[in-house]
Amino acid sequence: MASIDEQVLRATKEIVVKFIEGGRISPAGFTDSFKNIYDTVHDTVKRRAHPSSSDDHKA
């Protein structure tokens, strides 16, 4: 199994490719978009892997 960082990178790549194919991101905006999407995916995965007490679900 790949490391979490590898999985985050792969997921980010797939998202960016789909956005480029769909015309939502231009190749010229790739750098900024990739960084933003990577940070979002990475932060979400890390938060899920290590939830804090403030992230508890309320029923």
Secondary structure, 3 states (H helix, E strand, C coil): CCCHHHHHHHHHHHHHHHHHHCCCCCHHHHHHHHHHHHHHHHHHHHHHHCCCHHHCCCC
